[in-house]
Amino acid sequence: MKTLAIDIRRADGNDAEAIAEVHHQAWLGAYSGIIPHRALTRMVGRRGSQWWKNAVKRAANVMVIEIGGEVVGYATLGRNRARQLPQQGEIYELYLKPEYQGIGLGSRLFSAARKQLRSHGLKGLVVWALEENTNALSFYEGMGGRDVAEGVEVFEAKALRKIAFAWN
Ligand SMILES: CC(C)(COP(=O)(O)OP(=O)(O)OC[C@H]1O[C@@H](n2cnc3c(N)ncnc32)[C@H](O)[C@@H]1OP(=O)(O)O)[C@@H](O)C(=O)NCCC(=O)NCCS
């Protein structure tokens, strides 16, 4: 039997192409049928490898999870953007390639991202998820998050509700 090493680390410019691929597959997988097709295609198209190269370079905090040297997921994190919430940190995005979902990698990446926020002195964290993304809601509930707020995001005139989960 082959043993594949799992590694979670900060992303660098060389990961840009792999992250773009994860982003593409994970977003189409998670949001097809939820976000209107045209808006989704446009959002995915905007985030090619050059976009990710810049994101990593701009010191955006991007982490990747690798299995046997292949990047299969990423997370982006930083300061909480919602002023009305007291938590200081936020995981902006957490995505895995569809074939790597449901085997415990998301929880590992989430814990690593949480630790990273804490190490930057940020207390507490929030994550937003679209209400129709029921897998994500179950995941964040399973990770012990409390739903603390809701909001609305508009995609091509379609308003979608989103929920904030918080950890203190
Ligand atoms: C959401 C996501 C990051 C979760 O990562 P994952 O690796 O699939 O989840 P894990 O295997 O680590 O599961 C951890 C726990 O979450 C819960 N969970 C995960 N997926 C679930 C699902 N589809 N339905 C119900 N519960 C689920 C379970 O409680 C699980 O606990 P268990 O170990 O007791 O079964 C991943 O599935 C993903 O990338 N999904 C598509 C993109 C997305 O929706 N991202 C979030 C955007 S806000």
The ligand as an ORCA input file, in Angstrom:
! r2SCAN-3c Opt
* xyz 0 1
  C     -17.030     22.186      2.802
  C     -15.688     21.447      2.716
  C     -14.543     22.432      2.868
  C     -15.651     20.433      3.866
  O     -14.450     19.692      3.811
  P     -14.482     18.093      3.780
  O     -13.109     17.603      3.715
  O     -15.410     17.667      2.711
  O     -15.128     17.757      5.199
  P     -14.566     16.681      6.227
  O     -14.446     15.372      5.530
  O     -13.361     17.235      6.898
  O     -15.775     16.611      7.237
  C     -15.722     17.103      8.548
  C     -17.098     17.098      9.183
  O     -17.959     17.977      8.472
  C     -19.252     17.421      8.326
  N     -19.545     17.284      6.887
  C     -18.679     17.433      5.861
  N     -19.298     17.306      4.701
  C     -20.581     17.064      4.982
  C     -21.741     16.840      4.189
  N     -21.673     16.818      2.850
  N     -22.903     16.628      4.810
  C     -22.960     16.612      6.154
  N     -21.915     16.815      6.948
  C     -20.737     17.049      6.375
  C     -19.250     16.163      9.047
  O     -19.759     16.489     10.333
  C     -17.806     15.760      9.161
  O     -17.642     15.146     10.388
  P     -17.405     13.553     10.508
  O     -15.911     13.421     10.365
  O     -17.918     13.275     11.870
  O     -18.142     12.898      9.404
  C     -15.549     20.683      1.387
  O     -16.530     19.673      1.304
  C     -15.661     21.564      0.174
  O     -14.667     22.081     -0.322
  N     -16.886     21.719     -0.354
  C     -17.150     22.498     -1.546
  C     -16.801     23.925     -1.386
  C     -17.508     24.601     -0.248
  O     -18.712     24.511     -0.108
  N     -16.724     25.311      0.560
  C     -17.224     26.111      1.647
  C     -17.636     27.427      1.118
  S     -18.219     28.475      2.395
*
